[in-house]
Amino acid sequence: MLFDPNTYDAAHLDAESRRLLRATIDWFEERGKRRLIADDQAKVWYDEFLDFVRREKLFATFCTPASEADGNPDKRWDAARNAALSEVFGFYGLQYWYAWQVTVLGLGPIWMSDNAVARKKAAELLDDGAVFAFGLSEKEHGADVYSTDMVLTPTGSGFTATGGKYYIGNGNVAGMVSVFGRRADVEGPDGYVFFAVDSRHEKFTLVKNIVDSQMFVSEFRLDDYPVTADDVLHTGPDAFSAALNTVNVGKFNLCTASIGINEHAFYEAITHAHNRILYGKRVTDFPHVRQSFVDAYARLTAMKLFADRAVDYFRSASPDDRRYLLFNPITKMKVTSEGERVVDLLWDVIAAKGFEKDTYFSMAARDIRALPKLEGTVHVNLALVLKFMPNYLFNPAEYAEVPTRHDPADDQFFWHQGPARGLGKIRFHDWETAYRDHAHVPNVARFHEQARALRTLLTTATPDDEQQEDLDFLLNLGHLFTLVVYGQLALEQAKITDLDADVLDQVFDVLVRDFSAYAVALHGKASSTEAQQRWALDQVRKPVVDQGRFERVWSKVAELSGAYEMRP
């Protein structure tokens, strides 16, 4: 299940994608672990990495849609290979992933625009090795785009833009920065504007790097920056939609970064613990240690299953199939939160080792915290997920089966997602099908009982009007619903990949316990009614225990000891 640089060949992708992924892995491995960690600790700006990106045309190949590729057959926007690259970057360090991630975001409003001049310029800059930036957040408002203080004042030749942006990655070197603002002379949504600026322009002031890190997360200001028609990407409600739709495309990478970080940390942790003797025994002979490792492995497996299957829905999306809009926030919120839990489980085992400055783990323990917080935080995504719950649970529709999408196609729909509204009207296929297909797996069957009970809660102990305004109560409900969706896609991918039945059963051993924990939390909410409390306690279930299964999964974990160690 785990990415291994020693054996990875991305056989599911085309030849040029495989070559570039292999070249990226080799670049990191040849530099070695000591250099990787030393650069992180010294906060060295990664010029050499960007030189590699430029030389190999890595971002140009992976981030240029076919429509702007000038006939180059290897250039396309392909979410399957982008996910693979994101995982590789996460495996070696969040700072490298971040340079890629904010380039993806910066390009989103450009590729979604009808501005041919801006698109051509972006393609040329990419080919020259440039990185990009996404100027949405502000110091006083965060990502609250309704309250933007970036103001465009009309002139005879266009506008002048004045205002500041905050939390803007690559702002120090970006060839183009996609900036969100509003017109001074137009009120409401009609006044929104997305426009492109050059970070080298004299009216662009780089204020500072707001983080103490290798990456450059900038604060910048524009002061009477001239904006012409060639710089305007979107206006009015389309500008607002471009902001949200760019997040749909770009923030998906959060989940694969978490996966990559977890994988590298897992190798270090199991190799350390399995070869350490305490009180005359291997550390991994202690039952609680094995439980932590098996739980971590099961959680990481579920992360990969869900993320891989979500890519298929994303790539197969259309105006008539927008199911990805539910699966997307779950990748941003649930997969990244699970990444934190995996690191915490491993850290509980290796203890003080996790603080040592010559380990990758010390970087992982710091960086894994960032990912659930980089886009709207967990609670914002949970609130979004709740919009889909009624149709998902109660109103299934017929859809053709979505295949595995590893084909080298250009994902054109990403740039034509349309208005960012109507989420409550989106329909889904029957979520129970995947559960019925795996009814022979004991803990899948047990979790299915819990999942079905969620419908019972919503029909017999429905949240009242006051509870529907109580975000604390609703977020806990959102966690319960998210587990149902998470399990569904994990099961679909398990079937596609013919996942070992023992591992799948262990994954759902974890999910049964998680559902029980959220049910107990709902019971304890100040506003929960007696009927809801009874329901909650009825859903507290013990997973089906099978010691033989546990030991077989543990043996898979133990085999990872020494399987990979980064070159010195």
MOPEDA-V126821 format. One record per helix or strand. SS is the DSSP state (2 for helix, 1 for strand). FROM is the first residue (numbers start at 1). LEN is the number of residues. Records with the same first field share a line. If there is no record, write none. Layout:
SS->FROM-LEN / FROM-LEN
This chain:
2->15-28 / 47-10 / 58-6 / 66-3 / 79-14 / 94-18 / 116-12 / 145-3 / 188-4 / 229-3 / 237-14 / 253-22 / 283-3 / 287-29 / 324-32 / 360-12 / 377-10 / 389-6 / 412-4 / 423-3 / 432-6 / 442-19 / 467-3 / 471-27 / 501-24 / 530-9 / 547-12
1->132-4 / 138-1 / 142-1 / 151-5 / 158-12 / 176-8 / 192-6 / 204-6 / 217-11 / 232-4 / 277-2 / 281-2 / 318-1 / 321-1
